[in-house]
Amino acid sequence: MPNRLNYKELPLMAAKRESTWLKFLNRNRKKIETSDLKIQALHDEVSERTDCLECANCCRSLGPRITDKDVEKMGKALRMKPVDVVSRYLRVDEDGDMVFRSMPCPFLGDDNYCAIYESRPKACREYPHTDRKKFFQIYKLSVKNASTCPIVYEVMEGIQEL
């Protein structure tokens, strides 16, 4: 079954649910800490029916942290020297991290495909993080990410049923 969330309304929908999700964390911390396998299964189920190419909200609005290794991979894919990748596409943010110079991502096409998909940064490959071990450590970050990603939104809703 395809995902039926209206991606443009995610920020409003998530804002309405934020306090409920945070209250759930406060009341059920131990349950969340021991539910990684259930949360990963929920992530898999939601991801299976979600077409990221319909959305691409993450690529339009979230600036991932770019590592030196990411720069090397991107450089190879773009046939550019790492120093040129940095000068053309990246900047250092207020936290001292390398991020894209502008958003949306410079590699996001009009068709929502990534021009460097096989060499995309680690943060992009791992997003939306709802399948990671020790999910409880990023629960609050996931509450925030639910306003961007329909997978995160639905996982957060599903966690309420654990």
HUDAUR-V352914 format. One record per residue. RES is the residue in three letters. PHI is phi in degrees with one decimal (999 if undefined). Layout:
res-><RES	RES>
phi-><PHI	PHI>
This chain:
res-><MET	PRO	ASN	ARG	LEU	ASN	TYR	LYS	GLU	LEU	PRO	LEU	MET	ALA	ALA	LYS	ARG	GLU	SER	THR	TRP	LEU	LYS	PHE	LEU	ASN	ARG	ASN	ARG	LYS	LYS	ILE	GLU	THR	SER	ASP	LEU	LYS	ILE	GLN	ALA	LEU	HIS	ASP	GLU	VAL	SER	GLU	ARG	THR	ASP	CYS	LEU	GLU	CYS	ALA	ASN	CYS	CYS	ARG	SER	LEU	GLY	PRO	ARG	ILE	THR	ASP	LYS	ASP	VAL	GLU	LYS	MET	GLY	LYS	ALA	LEU	ARG	MET	LYS	PRO	VAL	ASP	VAL	VAL	SER	ARG	TYR	LEU	ARG	VAL	ASP	GLU	ASP	GLY	ASP	MET	VAL	PHE	ARG	SER	MET	PRO	CYS	PRO	PHE	LEU	GLY	ASP	ASP	ASN	TYR	CYS	ALA	ILE	TYR	GLU	SER	ARG	PRO	LYS	ALA	CYS	ARG	GLU	TYR	PRO	HIS	THR	ASP	ARG	LYS	LYS	PHE	PHE	GLN	ILE	TYR	LYS	LEU	SER	VAL	LYS	ASN	ALA	SER	THR	CYS	PRO	ILE	VAL	TYR	GLU	VAL	MET	GLU	GLY	ILE	GLN	GLU	LEU>
phi-><999	-69.6	-68.9	-113.0	-69.9	-85.7	-60.7	-71.6	-95.3	-53.9	-57.4	-69.0	-61.4	-66.2	-60.6	-67.9	-97.8	-53.1	-65.1	-64.1	-64.3	-69.3	-63.5	-60.2	-59.3	-62.3	-89.0	-131.7	-53.6	-61.3	-61.3	-66.6	-62.2	-108.4	-115.0	-53.5	-63.9	-67.1	-69.1	-63.6	-65.1	-63.1	-56.9	-61.0	-64.4	-68.3	-61.5	-59.7	-101.5	-109.5	-97.7	-60.1	-70.0	-76.5	-108.0	57.6	-57.1	-61.6	-72.0	-85.5	-130.2	-101.4	-93.7	-70.4	-73.8	-107.1	-94.3	-59.7	-63.3	-60.2	-60.5	-61.5	-63.2	-63.2	-59.3	-62.5	-64.2	-91.4	57.3	-131.0	-71.8	-51.7	-61.6	-74.1	-60.4	-60.9	-68.1	-86.9	-115.3	-120.1	-147.6	-98.4	-86.1	-65.0	-92.9	85.2	-93.3	-79.2	-139.8	-63.9	-61.8	-146.3	-122.7	-65.0	-51.6	-65.6	-102.2	-82.3	-87.2	-60.4	-89.6	70.9	-84.9	-93.7	-68.0	-123.6	-47.5	-68.2	-120.0	-67.2	-58.7	-55.4	-60.4	-71.8	-62.0	-87.6	-65.2	-98.5	71.2	-76.0	-109.9	-83.8	-70.0	55.9	-53.1	-54.6	-67.9	-117.3	-55.4	-65.8	-63.4	-66.5	-57.9	-67.4	-67.4	-62.5	-78.2	-108.7	-114.9	-64.4	-64.2	-62.6	-55.2	-69.7	-65.0	-61.0	-66.6	-65.9	-60.5	-62.9	-93.7	-60.9>
